[in-house]
Amino acid sequence: MVSFQYSSKIKASVETVWEFHEREDILQLLTPPWQPVKVIRRQGGLKVGATSEFLLMFGFISIPWLARHTEYEQYKLFTDEQIKGPMDSWIHRHCFEMKGDDTILTDSIEYHIPGGWLSDILLGWWVNSRLRDMFAYRHDITKRYCESDELRIKNTFSAPPN
């Protein structure tokens, strides 16, 4: 099993950061423009049983990815697990922790790459480097939205503030 973790301090309340993650368009907002991912559907919000379906596109090859939420504690955490996809296993926990007036957002992922432990050892560093890029982008977008006074008042924008 390979592990990955990324944390950021966001100058906003846990409720603000959580509600940002509840947005209907959250997957589109948090998908980096360089990633070959197409969001197919998202149902059920963040609660247990919610699902998200994607297509990973590599030229003419599309790999389906279906994730289901398996854990939910409002304003604390939610967890999604790959049901169908490119990894042998994938568990992604999103944690929200209040520190003073700020929120610590932590994404933790545990996964197995197809091919067993040898693949985990040989390719885990590469997958983690791609995850680091993706979560740096995601956390930056989250900070930009949640730290903007205008967006806290009016949660209807579809593009991050400049």
C-alpha positions, 0 to 999 in steps of 0.5 A: 500500500502506498500513502499520500498526504497533502495539507493546507491552512485556509483562512476561513471557517470549517463551515465555509471550506466544507460548504465549498466542497458541497458545491454541485460543480466542485469536481469541475472546479478542482480538476486541474486543466492539464488532467485528462479527466472528464466528469460524468456524474456526481450524485448524493453530495458528500454523504455515505453512498454518494457517487462520482463517476469520471473518465480518465482519457489518454488519447483514444483510451478511456478508463472509467473511475467510479468512487463511492463515499463510505464515511461522513462526519459533517464539518470533519471528514468524508471518505471516498473509495474507488469501486471501479477504476485504474488502481487495485484499491484507492481510499481518499479521506478529506479531513477538515480541522478548525485551528483558531479562525483557520481550517486545516484541510488534509487529503490522505490517500492510500492506494495499491497500483496494479501489479502488486507490491513491486508496482507500488515500490517502483511507481508509487513515487511517480503517482505521488508526484502527480498527486502532489501537483494535483492537490497543490492545484486543488488546495490553491483553488479552495483557498482562493474561493474560501478566503475571498470575502465576496465568495463567502457572501455570494457562493455563485461564481463559477471561476476562482477570483483573480 
